[in-house]
């Protein structure tokens, strides 16, 4: 072997080794992006670690988006309603909310659900409005809470409890105790709460959910400690102004779907949906299947659907940009579908929606 | 006066002979005119990756906005583009083409240059000549292709992606491409040893037979190398183009074990068969 052959081989091996070492360091160190950017909004620290779904929307950029402006021109909004809302709450939805983070556990959005909003809020006005509607002021872990009880609360609770008890009697074959559980769960008061977490940061949701959000932040037991979910968030949050990540299996199991439909649902553990809204909408849907085989099957199904859509949509120039943008990717357990909805499609939809509004 | 009988020199073992031929051939192969072709072929994905990287660095709206009004041509993530490059450029083009061009030339070039006589008159087994040249081919291609894959990975994957998250896929890709080069090389080494116009046969096999058979459902695709290689690709199959559409529709993926075993069998059979042909065939050098 000549000297220059040896030099070439050494250089080539060095490039290979350097690349592999870089990848290895990134793999064990959590990726180089992590060194320069934090994952997700800081408000994720208010999302409990056991949340089964987390969603984020950059309200500011969506409100300012070209698409929204076009919609606004095509379908003028009810400005009267917006003004009334502003007069009552002091919140201008167009300008005062920067972004929101929402989360819920598998129990459902109604219970333990919370929405954290960052923006400019007139606390005095909000508190006054809440008090007018019978809200009570409470303190929880040093945070000021406005607890709002539903007007027909006592009546609703009694009615729900009666209905649940009747259903429990009817379902005699149901496991022992399930009727009682349903009755108890129906009897839990649906108490809303608003918490002023920090200047410019409010949490809105069920009282239990808001309290859990405060606990998650105070005890550092937030979703940021859930590596699986944060990996998904990290992948999608940088380039999208709206996203949601969640445990598909938990949500599907709580959805109480008919058995024949539930059987058809692919074995997916995690899902992520993200979109960037500006001129149009570019979106990504991602699923993390339980195993490689399930992912491969899902990829096959999606590829087949895309192929058929392309064959079908070749003659429709309106749908052509959408169909040509469909792109399936992913490896291992990951299945990802990305697509772009051009603003032209929304423009086509706008007159129809406008027409429906007029009919109503 | 006594005569000292010198013991008869035993020919070197098969492995030693192969390594001797490897040592002789690797430099020749690496600094031949074919290397220019290989550099162009392998350099193309690196150049494309570099171009994308430079454009992104200069602020071109390639990845930033997905909206159609933003004139953004790419709506994919870096890892997805990397997967696409592996499929379309490396697996479907570079690996088979390098296999054809180098594999078929291992013996055919020596015959054409009329230098095979010099190798065959050496006290080494003829099979070792093919084995040594095959090792040289593998070293040349692996040491050129794999670094280029690594460079593409380093440039493309960080765009809307994570180097760490894609690292397992990179390892699978490197292994897969090495396997591909090894198996295609073995097949075309056999073709080069057995047939008179090996390059033509190789090109027909890669761009005719393999492409055509993969489009249609049925068992014929089992007589290709691509079928088993595609079974171990960690990335999703691209769905661009009519051929890809049909391949996606009728895609049948063998299991990992089936793929690995089949590739090993193909490799073993064709390399052994090629060595056997070289050992037995009488090459007639055209005057």
Boltz contact constraints between the chains, C-beta under 6 A:
constraints:
  - contact:
      token1: [A, 1]
      token2: [B, 23]
      max_distance: 6.0
  - contact:
      token1: [A, 1]
      token2: [B, 27]
      max_distance: 6.0
  - contact:
      token1: [A, 2]
      token2: [B, 27]
      max_distance: 6.0
  - contact:
      token1: [A, 5]
      token2: [B, 27]
      max_distance: 6.0
  - contact:
      token1: [A, 5]
      token2: [B, 30]
      max_distance: 6.0
  - contact:
      token1: [A, 9]
      token2: [B, 143]
      max_distance: 6.0
  - contact:
      token1: [A, 12]
      token2: [B, 143]
      max_distance: 6.0
  - contact:
      token1: [A, 12]
      token2: [B, 147]
      max_distance: 6.0
  - contact:
      token1: [A, 15]
      token2: [B, 147]
      max_distance: 6.0
  - contact:
      token1: [A, 16]
      token2: [B, 146]
      max_distance: 6.0
  - contact:
      token1: [A, 16]
      token2: [B, 147]
      max_distance: 6.0
  - contact:
      token1: [A, 16]
      token2: [B, 150]
      max_distance: 6.0
  - contact:
      token1: [A, 19]
      token2: [B, 150]
      max_distance: 6.0
  - contact:
      token1: [A, 19]
      token2: [B, 154]
      max_distance: 6.0
  - contact:
      token1: [A, 23]
      token2: [B, 163]
      max_distance: 6.0
  - contact:
      token1: [A, 23]
      token2: [B, 167]
      max_distance: 6.0
  - contact:
      token1: [A, 23]
      token2: [B, 170]
      max_distance: 6.0
  - contact:
      token1: [A, 26]
      token2: [B, 163]
      max_distance: 6.0
  - contact:
      token1: [A, 26]
      token2: [B, 164]
      max_distance: 6.0
  - contact:
      token1: [A, 27]
      token2: [B, 164]
      max_distance: 6.0
  - contact:
      token1: [A, 27]
      token2: [B, 167]
      max_distance: 6.0
  - contact:
      token1: [A, 31]
      token2: [B, 162]
      max_distance: 6.0
  - contact:
      token1: [A, 31]
      token2: [B, 163]
      max_distance: 6.0
  - contact:
      token1: [A, 31]
      token2: [B, 164]
      max_distance: 6.0
  - contact:
      token1: [A, 32]
      token2: [B, 163]
      max_distance: 6.0
  - contact:
      token1: [A, 33]
      token2: [B, 162]
      max_distance: 6.0
  - contact:
      token1: [A, 239]
      token2: [B, 160]
      max_distance: 6.0
  - contact:
      token1: [A, 276]
      token2: [B, 66]
      max_distance: 6.0
  - contact:
      token1: [A, 278]
      token2: [B, 65]
      max_distance: 6.0
  - contact:
      token1: [A, 278]
      token2: [B, 67]
      max_distance: 6.0
  - contact:
      token1: [A, 279]
      token2: [B, 67]
      max_distance: 6.0
  - contact:
      token1: [A, 279]
      token2: [B, 69]
      max_distance: 6.0
  - contact:
      token1: [A, 279]
      token2: [B, 70]
      max_distance: 6.0
  - contact:
      token1: [A, 280]
      token2: [B, 67]
      max_distance: 6.0
  - contact:
      token1: [A, 280]
      token2: [B, 68]
      max_distance: 6.0
  - contact:
      token1: [A, 282]
      token2: [B, 66]
      max_distance: 6.0
  - contact:
      token1: [A, 282]
      token2: [B, 75]
      max_distance: 6.0
  - contact:
      token1: [A, 299]
      token2: [B, 236]
      max_distance: 6.0
  - contact:
      token1: [A, 303]
      token2: [B, 239]
      max_distance: 6.0
  - contact:
      token1: [A, 303]
      token2: [B, 248]
      max_distance: 6.0
  - contact:
      token1: [A, 306]
      token2: [B, 239]
      max_distance: 6.0
  - contact:
      token1: [A, 307]
      token2: [B, 245]
      max_distance: 6.0
  - contact:
      token1: [A, 307]
      token2: [B, 248]
      max_distance: 6.0
  - contact:
      token1: [A, 307]
      token2: [B, 249]
      max_distance: 6.0
  - contact:
      token1: [A, 328]
      token2: [B, 236]
      max_distance: 6.0
  - contact:
      token1: [A, 328]
      token2: [B, 239]
      max_distance: 6.0
  - contact:
      token1: [A, 329]
      token2: [B, 80]
      max_distance: 6.0
  - contact:
      token1: [A, 329]
      token2: [B, 236]
      max_distance: 6.0
  - contact:
      token1: [A, 330]
      token2: [B, 236]
      max_distance: 6.0
  - contact:
      token1: [A, 331]
      token2: [B, 169]
      max_distance: 6.0
  - contact:
      token1: [A, 331]
      token2: [B, 234]
      max_distance: 6.0
  - contact:
      token1: [A, 331]
      token2: [B, 235]
      max_distance: 6.0
  - contact:
      token1: [A, 332]
      token2: [B, 234]
      max_distance: 6.0
  - contact:
      token1: [A, 338]
      token2: [B, 75]
      max_distance: 6.0
  - contact:
      token1: [A, 340]
      token2: [B, 66]
      max_distance: 6.0
  - contact:
      token1: [A, 340]
      token2: [B, 75]
      max_distance: 6.0
  - contact:
      token1: [A, 342]
      token2: [B, 68]
      max_distance: 6.0
